[in-house]
Amino acid sequence: MPLPPTELHPSERVVVLVSCALSFLGSSLLVCTHALWPELRTRPRQLLLYLSLADLLSALSYFYGVLQDFERTSWDCVLQGAMSTFSNTSSFFWTMAIALYLYITIVRGSPTGTGLLCCFHVVSWGVPLGITVAAVALKKIGYDASNVSVGWCWVNLDAEDRVLWMLLTGKVWEILAYVILPVLYILIKKHINRAHAALSEYRPILSRAPAFQPRTSIADKKLILIPVIFIILRVWSTVRFILTLCNSPAVQNSVLVVLHGIGNTFQGGANCIMFVLCTRVVRTRLFSSICCCHYDELDWPSPRSNSYWQRPEPHKDKDVPGPERTDPLLSST
């Protein structure tokens, strides 16, 4: 016997709507900082821009879905479900694209160009678009009784192969991200630790070396936080999906519903906290603009200087990286 629809209480709706609004504001802030300040336009932050665009669209679509709290399949239910499916899946791909880019440039030391970026665009926009178009064309998007959502529409409960489409339109990519992201970031962190160990041999003759330590600590923490925050936010969605497959009434637990709603909608807000509010250079520039204060250009890196996540410079000795191989990742934190 199928589970009855999950009732979304007003307090739960308010919490999730606030989460959507904060995510929208956070994603918008990331987009604005990229547009207003050319100094930020390094390749990793360019990838972050595309992730923010996906999160922005996701927050808008979820906001409408939670506000409407659909009770049946309708044209706007299908439209909202299609938008959230596309943007949410695209967000997964861009999140993994950033991790892959950092792995290629930092660990492998391989040069990257427009070809890799084009591949990211084709996969991160094209695959979600193809899946979404197929799901809409085959009438797989619709009302889902909020057992695998929080008021919004996703995969139609009446579809016989609904589990397959739940996997294709989000869950399989979500579960892959749980595995791929930690693996890539662990490899990156191990590489950085080896670089620090090699660099420590030269610190007595490098006057700049002591200044690296605080930035190193902050950057390492950010690398750890990226997959951790992603998993903490998204795991509740996966838990409710599994409970739905098991036909467990625990799927309607109000705490799980709220955690699911926040987790699905707050990715843009979390990215804003990490890469705007917790990034010294961006934070200083932003607060200076808000307060209409004169900004000291000496504190702002020039276009030629290393900034956070900038591509590491190649070094002749791969086994003993010099300061220029570690500084690009660690500065501007």
Order of alpha helices (4+ residues) and beta strands (2+ residues): alpha-alpha-alpha-alpha-alpha-beta-beta-alpha-alpha-alpha-alpha-alpha-alpha-alpha
